Amino acid sequence: MNNLIFVLNCGSSSIKFSILNPKNRKKYLSGVVECLFLKQTFITWKYLGIKHTKNIGAYISHQDALIFIFNEVLSKKQDLYKNIVGIGHRVVHGGKKINTSVLINDEIISFIEQAIPFAPLHNPANLIGIKMVIEKFPILSKKNVAVFDTSFYQKMPKTSFLYAIPYIFYKKHHIRRYGAHGISHDYVSHEASIMLNQDFNSLNVITCHLGNGSSVSAIRNGVCVDTSMGLTPLEGLVMGTRSGDIDPSVIFFMHQKIGISIDKINEILTKESGLLGLSGITSDFRYLEKNYFIDKRVKLSVDIFCHRLSKYIASYMCLMENRLDGVIFTGGIGENVSLIRKLTLSKLYLMGIKLDIEQNILIIHGKSGLITLNNSIPVLVIPTNEELLIAKETIKIVS
Ligand code: ADP
């Protein structure tokens, strides 16, 4: 047990953490806090092969959840502590200044702070994790590494990342599409190249990361050439609480005709929309899946989610030139909800995608594999492992 990395991934509504050896992929401890800020926040973690689950209260914040992780989960594990050589943090947005993984210092913290307007739900959560860890583990304070989601999108062409607004807003104010979830798209596309036995540099895939935040990326010849998230993670697919694409005029209408303040509109579009806003009940897909055939509003919200996802996948096919090697599903929803995969992929039959209904039902809960028939463009479910990619980047930098 040596050269361990502690990985912390503070998301918008969840916190994932693990202690692992990136060289042999061995995980010593791993866990996730889910449903932050909802009625029931719960944590599950696995240590020495034993799984623990605990309800940690109602409307729990990132700070409270991290204190629980430090005091209840990580405490008294000296054998692990003394072998940790670095701490890797997932950071969603590097802003205009950072485009690669870096050792965290005060200047980097300030760059991450400056990028908050580009990732208002995520960078603040990432910073809470960074600051609390530096305070909790002073011996390792100079061994914290930030791994950015935006790094994966550095080679996107201008045709994808520029908005059709006056050019000056890009040149002077850096308004452009930056993308998010890059770590996950990066990881699953590399795994896909192994599973499809195709050299990464010639791999053409469309990757769908579907979680509380959701995004699609088009990867051509191993380079990401488009993605659905934009200046911020608000653009694109229908998400847990985010609207994704809307006509910008909706904002003017809400402000000028209904009298809602700009700050409130921001809150509506980021925290009260998406599956939560449409269903009127929850953004939690466990509930939505169970009630799809029971509750009409739930059905409608899930149908809208799949409608938009299928449109994105179909439109990204035109970026592939002459060949599409596969479509990948990942993230909490992509990995577990066979209903979503079925509803989305059935709309893509004309594009050459033919679902294997049985395989689609079987491949859930951390399994990976093919869910299409032999005469189809392959669709693969690949559980994401952002932690592993972060750990690999971290060990490279700290050593
Ligand atoms: P985040 O963006 O916070 O990392 P995740 O990738 O963990 O999100 O995905 C969270 C979503 O996945 C939630 O909608 C959750 O309900 C859904 N989800 C996770 N596990 C399951 C499951 N076993 N069955 C159905 N939905 C699930």
Residues whose N, C-alpha, C, O or C-beta is under 5 A from the ligand:
A	BS01	ADP	G11 S13 S14 L210 G211 N212 G213 S283 D284 F285 R286 G331 G332 I333 N336 V337
